Structures are given as structure tokens and as C-alpha cells.
Amino acid sequence: MIFLILFILNAFICALMFPSAIILPYLLIKNYNSWNHSLGNPVNGRNVIILITTKGEAQEVVANIIKTLKSYSINTRIIVLTEYYDLYRYDAEILRVPADYKTKNGSKNKQRALQYYSEWLLKNNIGSNTYTLHIDDDNIPDELYIKNVMAMPFDAGQGTIRLREYKNCIISTIADFQRVTFTDALLIYANKKFKPLSVGGEGLTIRADIEAKLGWDFGPIAAEDLLMGQRIHFEGYKYGYIPGKIYIAPALNLKDFYAQRGRWIHHFFVSRKGIFNMNPAAVILFSYLYDFMWVPFVGIILWFFDFYFKFHFPLIMLIILTYELIMGVLISFYGAFQHSCKLLKIYTLLLQIPLTFFVAIPVFYYLITRKKLGETDYTIKKV
């Protein structure tokens, strides 16, 4: 009965956010092919730092990313931001965070390293002619993306994502196809309006003097990328859309997938007040996106109760959930069709029912492990 009540409450939340599901296909059509646009010629005197932030646990992966970036033959400065214990000899500049470095607000993990970098920018007088393109240690921006960073006329921004190395864990790959769809729809639309909603660590680009001024010291646990994007906009700087693609790798196994999603939910949850104070719409959007994990699951369960136990729900609720159930399938297919592997399209079709239950589990995982998530920052295996 408790779970039934939760499902009903979730159904009402889905109903309230129904307009978002309605406009999603329109946004995908409107934004189609936006990632192939050029922002024009490079700005005179523009310097670009590509910052690869790592804990030092994916050294060979980072080495391959550096090799790919250098193959573009674009004049950028590549810096690896890593921990003091990472002694790997990367073919790039290396900025190691000292073991005894502490921030004012007690930031840990990635945001601690990024705060160290922002102070490094200030110390070295790196100013407004330089932009930092942030990537994680499993991200690869394409050549167009970097060229557009060279030309972007706004203060900060981000582009959309695609998957790379996407044959290791089929079910997590199909789940990440939904991320592709949401960035193509919501991120592109919002950033074109200079109103950031969905902000992540993949390809986030910031003018160096702004990054040095604002810093990353958001506290021990935080959704640092989302907070930074909202703060940039809140402080009056222009946050736009960068055409091009950032290639990311899905989780390699189910344990990593659940740990990764659970960490995202936890970081968002503890940061929600700070985000809400700057942009309530971002909190509403992410609440819906995390809730969307449940939508197909809820729809199937409610239809089951309605059909077999004659527990009749309002027709309008069933109609809305059925629509969003269909949208859940279409969202996966859109992401699948952005990639060349035909076999993955077949898997996407065949695995829709298992996927429905698979993507609902991270919410339960978060509820069970939230205390542990508050103490650690689990890093998934990179490829």
C-alpha cells in the first residue's frame, strides 16, 4: 500500500510536469542539426585552456584523450588537473593539488581541485582573453567544439553530448541515450536563450577571470557544475550555447551506473537550496528529470493495478502516464539514432521493458546509500 501511495504521488508529479513532456519533441525538431553550426572566426588574442580534471585513476584514458586533442592541430593549452599522488607523466602540463590544500568552505574531491585551479588562474594573472574548456577524464570534445570555443562571443557556455565507447554495458548505454536526448532538447534550447538550466561538467567553458572571481568552493558535497553555471548567469554574465559535441563514455557495469546516478541525485539534493535561490526553474527541471526515471515504471505498475485488480485511476492520469511511457521509448530511440551502431538500435527496441525497471532503481539506490554518498565520492571506472 505504501508503494502504491508513492506511485500515485509520483503520477501526480508527472501530471504537473506534463507540459514539459509535450514540448520535448518540438524542441528536438527545432534544435536538430544545431551541433554542426560554426560561431565564426576565432576572436583575436583568444587563448583556450583545455582542463582535464582527474583523480589519477584513469591515466591511460587521459593519455589517449590528450593524444586525440593534439591530433586536431588547434593551438590550445592542455592542462591535467590531478592529485598530488598522481605521478604519471602526461604529455601535457600538469597541475597537482597539494595534499595539505584546504578550501575556506571545506570543499572536497573535484570541487576542491577546481577551487585550487581557480586560485591558480588568479595567481598567474590569467585574464579575460583566456577561456577554460572543462572536461572530465573520460570526455573528448570534437574539433568543431574547440573551434567554437575560440570564437564564442559570450562569457561561458556548454554544448551537447554524444556517447563514445558505448558497447561495454548495453543497458547503461541505452539509459545514457536519454541523456543525449535531453541535452539536445533542453540544454540547447535554454543555452540559446542565455538562460542555463542543465549544466554539467562535460565541455563547460568559462572565461578565466570570471572563474577566478567566482571560484568553486561550494562546500564538501555539491553539484558544483550546476551551481557554477547558475552562479555565472546570476552574477550577470552571458551564458550561451557552444555548437559541437562532447563525447562521453557510459558506465561499464551496473554497479558503476547506480553509484554514478546515486551520486548525481545526492549532490543535487544537498545543493537544491543554493540552486533554487539563483534559478528556481533549474530545480524544477532536474526534479522532473530525476522523476522521469520513474515515469515508465509508474505507468506500467498503475496500468497493472488498473487492469488486474480493477483499481481504477482517473482516466486523465492514465492518458498522461501512457503518453510519457511512449515518450520514454522515443527518448531512448532518438539517442540511439544519433549513433552509427545498428545493433544498438535493435537492443534499444528489445530492451525497453527491462530498461523501464533498470532506470527506476537509482532513486531507490540513493535512498538506501545516501549516508554513504555523503561521506565518499565514488568514481566509476573510465574507458
N, C-alpha and C positions, 0 to 999 in steps of 0.2 A: 504493500500500500504506500509506503514511503517513497519507493522508486516511482510509483505511478504518479504521486503528487509532484515529484521533481520533473517528470516528463511533461505533465500538464503545465507547470510553471514555465518550463523551457519552451513549450509550444506557444505560450502567450508572448514570451520574449521574441520568438521568431516572427510572430504575427506583427508585433510592434515595429520590427525592423524589415517587414515585408517590402516597403518601397525600395530599400537598398538592393534587394534581390531582383526587383523589377527592372531597375535601370542598368544592372550589370551587363546584359547583352548589348544594350545601346552603347555603353562605354567601350566595350571591346571592339565594336564596329567603328566607332568614332576614332579610336586610337590606333586602329590597325595600321601597321607599317610605320608607326611613329619612330620606331627604334632605328630606322635607316636614314633619318634626316641628318643633315650637316648644319652646324651652327655657324659655319663660315670660316674665314681665315683666322689663324692664331692671333691673339692680342699681342701687340708689340711689347717685348720685355717680359712676357708671361713665363714664369717658371713653374714646373709641376713636380712635386714630390709624390711618388707612389710609396705609401707606407704600408708595409706588410706586418701586421701585429700577430705575434705568435708566442706560445708558452715554451717553445723549443722542443715540442713533442712531435713535430712533423717536418723534420729537417730536409729530408729528400723531396718532399712535396713542395716545400718552399723553394728549394733549389730549382726544381722544374718550372715553377711559376716565374722565377727570375729569368730563367733561360727563355721562356716564351715572351716575356715583356721586352727583353733585349732584342729578340728577333724582329720586333716591329720597326726598329731603327728610328724611333722617335726620341728626341732629346729630352729625357726625363731623369730625375734623380731618384734612384731606388734605395730605400732605407728599410732595413729589417729591425723592427722594434721587438726586443725579446728580453728574457730574464737573464740575470747575472750568471746563472749556471749553464746557460746555453753557449758552449764554446765552439760550435760548428762554424766553419769558415765559409760563409755565404759569399757569392760573387756579387756583393753589393756593400753599401755602407751598413754598419751595424751599430745600433744604439741599444745598449744594455741597461736595464733598470737595476740600480744598485740594490743589494739585499736589504740595506737599512733604510731605504727610501720610504717615507710615510707621507701621506697627504693630510691636509688640515681636517677634512671630514672623514678620514678613515677609509677611503676607497680601497677596494681590493681588486685582484685579478685584472681583467682587461682595462677597466676604467682607471685603475691605479697606474698602469703602464701608459695609458693615453694622457693622463694628467702630467706624468713625467715628460712626455713628448711636448705637450703644450708649453710647459715651463722651458723646455729646451728651445722651442721656437722664440720665446721672448728673450731668453738669454743671448741667443745668437742674432738678434735683431732681424729676424726673417719677417718681412712685412707684406704689404698688400699686393705686391707683384707676384707672390708665390701662392699656389693652391696645393692643398694636400688631398690626394686621392686615397681614401682609406679602403684597404681590403683585408680580409682575414686570410689565414694561412691555407685556405683551400679555394680561394677566389681567383678568377682570371678575367680582367676586363678585355674586351676586344679592342682592336686598333682604332675603330671609329670612336669608341667611348673616350679614349685618351685624347684623340684629336679634338673632340668636342669640349673636353676639359680645358684644352689650350685656348679655345675660342669662346667659352661661356661668358655671357655678359652680366651674370648675376653673382651674388656673393657666395652661394652654396647651392647644393643640389644633389640629385641622385637619379639613376636610371633604372631600367627594368632588368630582370634576371632570366637566365636560361640554365638548364642543367648540363653538367658535364660528368663523365664517368658514371653514367646512370644505369649500369647493368648489374651492379653488385647486390642490391636488395630491391627486388622488383616492387614489393608492396610499398616501401618507403619512397621509392621513385615516383610511383603513381600518386601518392599522397602529396609529394612536392610539386607535381604538375598543377595542383590547386594554387600553390604559391605563385607559380608563373602567371596563372590567370589573374589572380588578384592584383599583382603588380602591374600587369598590362592594362588592367581596367582602372583601378583606384589610384595607384601611385602616379601613373602618367597623367591622369585627369587632374588630380589635386596639384601636382607639381607644375603643370602648365598654367594653373590658376595662381601660382605662387603662394599656395596655402598647404604646406606639408601635412599629411595625415599619416601615411605609412612610411616610416623611416627605419632603415636597417643598416647594418654595418657593411653591406656589400656595395662598394662604389660610392659611399658618402663622401662628398667633396666639399671642402671648406677653405675659404680664404685664410691664409696663415695668421694674419693679425687678429682676425675675429676669433679663431680657435685659441690663440694665445690669451686673448682677453677673457673669453668665457670659461675655458678650461673644462675638464671632465670630472671634477671632484664632486660626484653626486652622492657619495656615501658607500658603505660596504657592499650593499646589493642594490643594483639599479638597472633599469632598461636604458643604459647610457646612450645608445644611438637614438632612440626615440626621444629621450629628454633633450639631447643636443639639438636635434632637428627642430623641435618645438621652441627651444630657447632662442635659436638663431632667428626664427620668424618672430617670436615675441619681442625680441630686442630691436626689431625694426629692419633687419637685414633681408635681402631678397633671396628667397629660396626657390629654385626653379627645376626644370626637368632637363636631364642630360641624355640625349639620344645615344644609342649604342646598347651593348649588352654586357652584363657581368655574369660569367659562368660560375656556377656553384656546384658542389657535389652533395647528393643526398646522403643520409646516414647509411652506414654499411650493414647495419643489423638492427633488429627490433629493439634491443636494449638501448643502443645509442639514440634511436629515433625517439623513444619515450623519454629518455633523460634530457635530450635536447628540447623537446616540446614542453616538458615539465619545467625546465629552467626558464624558458621564454615566458610561460604563464606566470611563474613565480616572480620574475623580475618586473613584469608588467604590473602585477598585483601590488607589489610594495612601492611602485613608482606612480601609481594611478593618481594620487592626490596632486603631486607635483605637475604631472602632465595635464590634469584637469584644470589647474589654475592658469595654465597658459593656453590650452586649447581643448575645451570640453568635447569637441567633435572627435578628436583623436581617441579619447577614452571610449566614447560610444562606438566608434568604428571597430576598435580592437576587441571590445567586449563582444560585438557581434561576430567578428571573425573567429574568435575562440569558441563562441556559442555555435557557429556554423559547423564545427566539428561534430556536434550532436545532431544537427538537423536531420540528415537521412536516417540516423539511428532512431531518433524520436518518431519520425514519420512511420517507419516500419513497425515499431512497437505499438503505436496508437492504432494503426490500421489492424494489427493483430488482435488487440483487445476489442476493437470495434466489430471485427468480423466473427471471431470465435466466441467471445464472451458477451456479445451484444451490449458492450459498454459504450453507448452511443455518445460521441462527441459532437459539438456543433459542426455543422456542415462546412461553414466558412473556415474553421480551423483545419479540417481535413483537406480542404481545397488548397489552402496556403502551404501546408506541410507537403502535400503532393507536388505542388509547383517547385518548392525548394528541394525536394527529393530529386526531381528531374534536373534542376539546376546543378545539384551536386554532381550528377553524372556528366552533364555538359561541361562543367568547370574542369573536371579531370580530362575530358576529351580535348578541350581547347589546348591545355598544356601539352598533352601528348602529341598533338598535331603540329606543335612548334618544334618538334624534333624529328630527325630523319629515320629513326629506327621503326620499321613497320611492325616488328614483332611486339614492341611495347604498346602499340595501338590495340593489338589483339588482346594483350594482357589487360589493358585498361578496360576493355569491354567485358572480359570474362571474370575479372576480379572485383566488380563493382559491389557485390553483396559483402564479401569479406572486408573490402575497404571500408564499407559503411561502419562496421563494428571496430575495425582497426583504428580509424581516426578519432573515434569517440573515447578510446581508452586513455589518452594523455591527460584528460581532465581528471579521471579517477587516479591516475598515477600521481598527478600533482597533489591531490588531496591527501594521498597516503604518504607521500615523501616530502611534503612541504617543509617540515622541520629540518630534514637533511639538506634540502636545497638551500636553506638559509645559511648553512654552515660551509658548504662547498660550492665550487663552480666546475662541475663535471664537464670535461672536454671530450667530445666524440673523436673517434679515430678518423684521421684525414687520409685522403687518397688523391 
